[in-house]
Amino acid sequence: MNYISIKNNQTVPIADIPVLDYQQFRETNISLLIKHSDRHCVNYFGYAQGNSIKLICCIADDSTHEICISSCIVDPSKKFESMSSKLLCFERFERELSENFGITFVNHPWMKPVRYSYNRADKSSVMDNYPFFNIDSEELHEVGVGPIHAGVIEPGHFRFICNGEQILHLEIQLGYQHRGLEDLFLQKKNLLQRVTLAESIAGDTVAGHTSAFCYLWESLSGCDPKPEIDFYRTLALELERIAIHTGDLSAICTDIAYQLGSSVFGRLRTPIINFTQEWGGNRLSKGLIRPGKTQFPFTKELGDRLNEVLNTYEPDFNEMCTELFKLPSALSRLERTGIVSYEDVLSIGTVGMSARMSGLTRDIRTSHPYALYPQLNHEPILKHHGDVYSRAQIRREEIWQSMSYIRQLLKNIPKSKTNYDMPNKLQPNAFSISLVEGWRGEICHCAITDSDGDLAVYKVKDPSFHNWLALALAVRNNEISDFPICNKSFNLSYCGHDL
Amino acid sequence: MLDNLKILYHQGKQFIPNVKTAKVPGIFRGRPIISTQKVNETELANLCPMHAISSNPVAIDLGKCTFCGECALQYPEKIKFTTDYKISTNERERLIVKEGDDFAIEVNPAAVRKEIRQIFGKSLKLRQVSAGGDNSCEWELNAANNVQFDMSRFGIEFVASPRHADGIAITGPITQNMAKALEIAYNATPDPKVIVLVGTDAISGGIFAGSPALDRSFLENHKVDLYIPGNPTHPLTIINGLLDLTRKKR
């Protein structure tokens, strides 16, 4: 076998992962993916081993619920045929490997910096000399936006090439938020510090990233999470989904200048995040999720309170949705704006909402189940047009779905309080992978431990890592004035990408 | 039209009438109180993931604290987080809460430049610069301007261009990759101007403090006018802090 098949949240000895030569490694992973829309690359990363780089590629199979892991050791001074020349979904992973370790990938379609990590191989490559695509034509013009944008949002640089009002091409330069996060996971030795880091990957996906970290940690330390821990993580994840989706609907309304929708959805987010604060003391669920613990037990009173919050939220939410989704002036801005086709999302390997908007089923809750999703019988919500309207509809329907899941969960609140003593030492020389479906899509955390049972490699992948390219494709042939709604309808993470 | 009126009617009254006295729901972690009870101070200090707790006397530096509440959970008799959200100040040392302290953290009006109250007392426009944060403080800054918190009723708003701004509000620990853009935005803001640090990451670097990917030299070269702690900061902390800075009488 050229790879080892493992389940989500499973730990295996690193020695069990087959080490191939690059040619074999490339062919194995390409043949796993080609003509298999039910498989996709969840992570592909490298780490230094002496003077060589060890590459690890993780391909998830959504129908068998397994993840195929293979590895390869390469000399970074040599040249390698890129995998992206056959499959575009490896494009950003190879750019990252090239930026961090100086590996040359031949026939890569678009070899550019990813995030200007502080320890990149080529220090002469800096923010200011990003090799933008440009075009020599007197009829076309360029528009540069950012890193600082008009609103209170994160930094990123957008470079448009336009013909009049029409966007021909958009290039997105990221990296401004790079904090050296993956290395901090290794430098900070205390578990509480590491959880705090996981909470700070992306402040809008605290439940998502922290759950991924905790499942990974529990798996590596050989502790099996109890159902009550799964209960409160599922609850936190679904609350986060409702809150952010509501906020996103508000942002979409803002960008089509629909004041009523903007205000109503905006204020509807508040009771949800205020409930998170009632439960755990923080509106964005920081401090709530810890490995092996229920830090803030979920009581029956909290359950009643949450039911009450949802019962007041729902009629107002539905009333506003009914109005928005039948308003011709709103629909004309949402429909057929920012389309990405099924073929495109499949080939660039998008995940989460950015895949489901175009009919591609990518949802870890069903494909690689964790927490309480198996018993909720989750069915992903699919749309087929890939436009802003599809993305807005997904949000509305996922909110309904999350509310029904929460109500189902609340019928059976577990009583006991769990408290494991989580070890700082993990299984030595092991590899583990954890996949969690955050509200944006699939979050993947991978870890490798050294012979002493401490972290040797920590790799974080936010769904935005795949999805930024989808935004760049979505705006092509649209008017530049529609860029804001395209952007908001994706709502991708800068800090999750930049790490 | 009737549908719209119905929706408007169903919203009821959303705004918080008094942002100074409003109560926050649940177990919000605001200003801590540290009792004088004896505990193992070394263990307590080592517990804190942020090294925000120092011993002899026991003190918590809110500029470093992420408000995770771990110390209060482990030492409930020693540390208690109150729901007091008014924790902004213009003097860094005021963010350090010592054993036995139980008084409000506020702006020291004597240390506020005269022109701040004179010029920005009725209107303050800020350019926000996100410099490596995790987007949580940005969310709360946006929330401060929603229909509930409605900060703009006080004439405090975020503007698109630094040219239109009276100062900058920084979130995040300031990354190398963002350091230059921050400096440019600051220089583009006309004088007189203020610098406001929003969130633990901005004030001390937070969990990222010491990371080689940061460049915090901006803060060595410029004086900070207001520290708004929190991880993320609560909208009421933001609003009260800015009001305190611009409107407090000497």
Interface residues (C-beta under 8 A of the other chain):
Chain A: Y116 S117 Y118 N119 M127 D128 P147 I148 A150 G151 V152 I153 E154 P155 G175 Y176 Q177 H178 R179 G180 L181 D183 L184 K188 N190 L192 Q193 V195 T196 L197 E199 S200 I201 A202 G203 D204 V206 G247 L260 S263 V264 G266 R267 T270 N274 F275 Q277 E278 W279 G280 G281 N282 R283 L284 K286 G287 Q295 F296 P315 D316 E319 M320 E323 S493 Y494 C495 D498
Chain B: D3 N4 K6 I7 L8 H10 Q11 Q14 V24 P25 G26 I27 F28 R29 L47 P49 M50 T66 F67 C68 G69 E70 L73 F81 R127 Q128 V129 S130 A131 G132 G133 D134 N135 S136 C137 E138 W139 E140 L141 N142 A143 N146 V147 Q148 F158 A160 S161 G172 P173 T175 Q176 N177 M178 K180 A181 A185 D201 G206 I207 F208 S211 P212 A213 L214 N231 P232 H234
